[in-house]
Amino acid sequence: MKPHIICHMVTSLDGRLHPSGWTRSPDGDRATWSEVYERIHAALEPDAWMVGRTTLAEMARAEPHPPADFGAVARSQHLPVRGAQGYAIAIDPSGKLHFSGPTLGGDAVVVLLGNGIADSHLAELAADGISYLVADGPEMDLAAMLETLGRELGIRRLLLEGGAKTNGALLAAGLVDEFSLVLTPTLDGRPAIAAIVDAGPEGLAGKVELSLISCENAGNGCFHLRYAVGRG
């Protein structure tokens, strides 16, 4: 069974993703809004969180280090870590991410990869103790991969936390069940700055509909909105 997926994001009032250009507020600052976001993250009680390659690249900064000598590697899946307290899942179609260890923030890393990944990269991940799934065909079937994560690793509740294109792709594919949004008392106003969702030129009209679950004052000038996500 596919995990229950909640897209969990924090944004300025005009929907911008990057806090570097947000206005100031007497109600809080970037650090306090991050604390609000992380508190709600924990309250949602996920088994795992998932991000795209660009977002995770800000946390995984190791250089390539494939083993000098390696034998046959598992081309479909390699899932050595079962029953972890939490999982950090990266969508990395081209195999550009490199890690310095098997965990991020204490959570076991799982990488979702495209079909054309070199054996040397898979060997590197395996040597680092990192789990991975490789797409069966030329396109990544994220629905099937998520089913595998649920079945093999027992992931029942997953937070999708960006970036914008990753959020847009999963929303367009009908894989998101809820939207959780922390609104900060800020504005950005810069043109061409990424929003929290980017579904490309086609957008999401006719594909997604939202129904309000709750609206709560989250403190420090923030509101927490939760929506059920249905097909449009």
QUINORFEN-V76867 format. One record per backbone hydrogen bond with DSSP energy under -1.0 kcal/mol. NH is the residue of the N-H (numbers start at 1). CO is the residue of the C=O. E is the energy in kcal/mol with one decimal. If there is no record, write none. Layout:
nh = (NH & NH)
co = (CO & CO)
e = (E & E)
This chain:
nh = (4 & 6 & 7 & 8 & 9 & 11 & 12 & 13 & 15 & 17 & 21 & 22 & 23 & 28 & 33 & 34 & 35 & 36 & 37 & 38 & 39 & 40 & 41 & 42 & 43 & 44 & 45 & 47 & 48 & 49 & 50 & 51 & 52 & 56 & 57 & 58 & 59 & 60 & 62 & 78 & 87 & 88 & 89 & 90 & 91 & 92 & 95 & 104 & 107 & 108 & 109 & 110 & 111 & 112 & 113 & 114 & 122 & 123 & 124 & 125 & 126 & 127 & 128 & 129 & 130 & 131 & 132 & 133 & 134 & 135 & 142 & 145 & 146 & 147 & 148 & 149 & 150 & 151 & 152 & 153 & 155 & 158 & 159 & 160 & 161 & 167 & 168 & 169 & 170 & 171 & 172 & 173 & 174 & 175 & 177 & 178 & 179 & 180 & 181 & 182 & 183 & 184 & 186 & 196 & 198 & 203 & 207 & 208 & 209 & 211 & 213 & 214 & 216 & 218 & 222 & 223 & 224 & 225 & 226 & 227 & 228 & 229 & 230)
co = (156 & 158 & 178 & 160 & 180 & 182 & 16 & 186 & 12 & 194 & 18 & 19 & 187 & 25 & 29 & 30 & 31 & 32 & 33 & 34 & 35 & 36 & 37 & 38 & 39 & 40 & 42 & 157 & 157 & 87 & 159 & 89 & 162 & 52 & 53 & 55 & 56 & 56 & 98 & 132 & 47 & 108 & 49 & 110 & 51 & 112 & 92 & 107 & 104 & 86 & 102 & 88 & 131 & 90 & 133 & 93 & 118 & 119 & 120 & 121 & 122 & 123 & 124 & 126 & 125 & 109 & 78 & 111 & 76 & 113 & 140 & 141 & 142 & 143 & 144 & 145 & 146 & 147 & 148 & 149 & 149 & 4 & 48 & 6 & 50 & 163 & 164 & 165 & 166 & 167 & 168 & 169 & 171 & 170 & 5 & 5 & 227 & 7 & 225 & 9 & 223 & 11 & 184 & 15 & 164 & 200 & 204 & 204 & 230 & 228 & 226 & 226 & 224 & 222 & 219 & 183 & 216 & 181 & 214 & 179 & 211 & 177 & 209)
e = (-3.1 & -2.7 & -2.7 & -2.3 & -2.5 & -2.4 & -1.3 & -2.8 & -1.9 & -2.7 & -1.2 & -1.5 & -2.2 & -1.1 & -2.6 & -2.0 & -1.9 & -2.1 & -2.4 & -2.7 & -2.4 & -2.2 & -2.4 & -2.4 & -2.1 & -1.7 & -1.5 & -3.0 & -1.3 & -2.2 & -2.9 & -2.2 & -1.6 & -2.3 & -2.2 & -1.1 & -2.2 & -2.7 & -1.1 & -2.8 & -1.2 & -2.7 & -3.2 & -2.7 & -2.0 & -3.0 & -1.4 & -2.5 & -2.2 & -2.2 & -2.6 & -2.5 & -2.1 & -3.3 & -2.9 & -1.1 & -1.7 & -2.7 & -1.8 & -2.3 & -2.6 & -2.5 & -1.6 & -1.6 & -2.6 & -1.8 & -2.7 & -2.2 & -2.9 & -2.1 & -1.3 & -2.3 & -2.8 & -2.0 & -2.1 & -2.3 & -2.2 & -2.6 & -3.3 & -1.6 & -1.3 & -2.8 & -2.4 & -2.5 & -2.9 & -2.6 & -2.5 & -2.5 & -2.1 & -2.4 & -2.7 & -1.5 & -1.5 & -2.5 & -2.4 & -1.8 & -2.7 & -3.6 & -3.0 & -2.7 & -2.9 & -2.5 & -2.2 & -1.2 & -2.3 & -1.3 & -2.5 & -1.4 & -2.4 & -2.2 & -3.5 & -1.5 & -2.4 & -2.0 & -1.9 & -1.7 & -3.2 & -3.0 & -2.5 & -2.6 & -3.2 & -2.6 & -3.3)
